[in-house]
Structures are given as structure tokens and as C-alpha cells.
Amino acid sequence: MTDVSSPSTGPVAVRALAFLAHRWPTFAGLVAMALAVLDDQDGRSQGLVVFLAALIYLATAVVGRPGVVWILFGAAVVGVTVTRVLGADLWPVLVGGAVSVTVLSLVSDLPRRPRLAAMQIPLMLVFGAAALLALSLDPVLGAWLVAVALIGHAAQDVIVWRAGKVVARSLAEFCAVLDFTLGVAIIILLYV
């Protein structure tokens, strides 16, 4: 029986598979972006993504354990899904959660922790306000605001990923890819 794999392609294929396995957050971010774009009726609705990203980052910073971020991410996805299934208005629930986590962050030691962790407080306020403001603007202007906020959060994701602090690097990578590509997709879809 003849071996169909040549010695030159075997290690290359193994390296390629190892690379792809190592980059799973990138591929997950691209899939999440594609699903978000397919479900998009109005770019303003993607403000939910940037709002949740900022809230999850802040909650993880309050806890002070970067690995908890995936649990919080899962809880956020379940919470949004349950709220939608129940037919409840999502934004009051999100704003209530954000206010609670922000107050908790202010009374905790988070403001005295290293700058990158402490910065999650004002970043939650900025990204949260942008997502909420976008809902009240006309569709084009609101979509632009959401797109800029997503791209801005992608920049934060890269900073957090490089520092290896605040959240797990895998989530920062996932979030950077999702945020950046979704922001760019919103801008492109405005002109298609």
C-alpha cells in the first residue's frame, strides 16, 4: 500500500491545522459577524454588540479574573435570548444591568487597580451611551455611530489582547474580529 501523503505536505498540513486550531477565536468572531449581518435590519440594532462587549469587559474587570469572561459572555447570550423569547424590552434590562455593574465597580477597588482595568468604567459609559444614543438617531446617522463605536471597541480589544489583562486573550481576539468586521460591514451596507 502506498502512502498518499508526501513528507513535504504532512508537516505543512499539521502546521496549518495547528494554526487554524489556535485561531479559533478569529473564526468564531467572523461567524458571529456573519450571523449579525444576516439578522440586521438596521445598523443601529448592532449597538447591542458594543453595549454587551463593554458591559462584559467591565463585569470581568470588577471580578478581577480574566478567565471569567467566557462565563459572563455565555450568561449574556442566554440572558438576551431569554429576554427576547419572553417578549420583554431588552434595553431597560441591559441599562439596569449596566447601571448595577457600574455602581458595583465604583464601590469596589476597581478605580484603584491598574489603569487598563480601571478604564473599563469610563469605557462602559462611552460605549453604552453611544449604543443608546444611536437608537434615537435617524437610521443612517445611528448606524454610523454604532459602526464607529464597534471599531473603537475593536481598538480596545487589541490593547487588552496585547496586554493579556482584563479579559482572556481568546475573548479579546474574538471580540476584536467581531467588532471590527461588523463595524466595517455596517458602513459598507449603508452604501450598498
Salt bridges, closest charged atoms under 4 A:
ASP42 OD2 - ARG44 NH2 2.50
ASP109 OD1 - ARG113 NH2 2.86
ASP157 OD1 - HIS153 ND1 3.16
GLU173 OE1 - ARG23 NH2 2.53
ASP179 OD2 - HIS153 ND1 2.71
